[in-house]
């Protein structure tokens, strides 16, 4: 079976996010001072072949832990659906 995974990788809340801070600071320049606390991460979409959803989720989690996210500085979350 083929599954689609949608993965979000974000910097840990305890760490500084310079890109997010720059965007937050720029919001007042474009007339949106009420927007604050921007955090910028990555969104990854991939397809995986697996026998069932649990197996697909395990493979996606392994990919996240081993390659897609640096767990020292980032957290990740994902959803897996049948493609």
C-alpha positions as CSV (number, residue, x, y, z in Angstrom):
1,X,0.0,0.0,0.0
2,X,1.1,3.6,-0.6
3,X,0.8,6.2,2.2
4,X,1.4,10.0,2.2
5,X,3.1,11.6,5.2
6,X,2.9,15.3,6.1
7,X,5.7,16.2,8.4
8,X,6.2,19.5,10.3
9,X,9.7,20.2,11.8
10,X,9.9,23.2,14.1
11,X,12.7,24.7,16.3
12,X,12.3,23.8,19.9
13,X,10.5,26.4,21.9
14,X,13.5,26.8,24.3
15,X,15.8,27.8,21.4
16,X,16.1,31.1,19.6
17,X,14.5,31.3,16.2
18,X,16.3,34.2,14.4
19,X,14.3,33.8,11.2
20,X,11.0,33.8,13.2
21,X,12.1,36.8,15.2
22,X,13.0,38.8,12.1
23,X,9.5,38.1,10.7
24,X,7.8,39.0,14.0
25,X,9.7,42.3,14.1
26,X,8.7,43.0,10.5
27,X,5.0,42.6,11.1
28,X,4.7,46.1,12.6
29,X,6.3,47.5,9.4
30,X,3.5,46.1,7.3
31,X,0.7,47.3,9.6
32,X,0.3,44.0,11.6
33,X,1.7,44.8,15.1
34,X,-0.8,42.4,16.7
35,X,1.1,39.4,15.2
36,X,4.0,38.2,17.4
37,X,5.8,35.1,18.3
38,X,6.4,33.8,14.8
39,X,8.3,30.5,14.6
40,X,9.5,29.2,11.3
41,X,10.1,25.6,10.5
42,X,9.8,23.2,7.6
43,X,7.0,21.2,6.0
44,X,7.9,17.9,4.3
45,X,5.6,15.7,2.3
46,X,6.7,12.2,1.3
47,X,5.2,8.9,0.1
48,X,6.0,5.6,1.6
49,X,5.2,2.0,0.6
50,X,4.2,-0.2,3.6
51,X,2.0,-3.1,4.4
52,X,-0.2,-1.1,6.7
53,X,-0.6,2.3,8.4
54,X,1.3,1.4,11.5
55,X,4.2,0.2,9.5
56,X,4.2,3.4,7.4
57,X,4.1,5.5,10.6
58,X,7.1,3.6,12.0
59,X,9.0,4.2,8.8
60,X,8.2,7.9,8.8
61,X,9.2,8.3,12.5
62,X,12.5,6.6,11.8
63,X,13.1,8.9,8.8
64,X,12.4,11.9,11.1
65,X,14.6,10.7,13.9
66,X,17.5,9.7,11.6
67,X,17.5,12.4,8.9
68,X,14.7,14.9,8.7
69,X,14.9,16.5,12.1
70,X,17.8,17.4,14.4
71,X,16.3,16.3,17.7
72,X,18.7,18.4,19.7
73,X,17.3,21.6,18.2
74,X,14.0,20.6,16.5
75,X,10.8,18.8,17.2
76,X,8.6,17.0,14.7
77,X,5.1,15.9,14.2
78,X,3.5,14.0,11.3
79,X,0.3,12.5,10.0
80,X,0.1,9.5,7.7
81,X,-2.9,8.9,5.3
82,X,-3.5,6.4,2.6
83,X,-2.4,7.8,-0.8
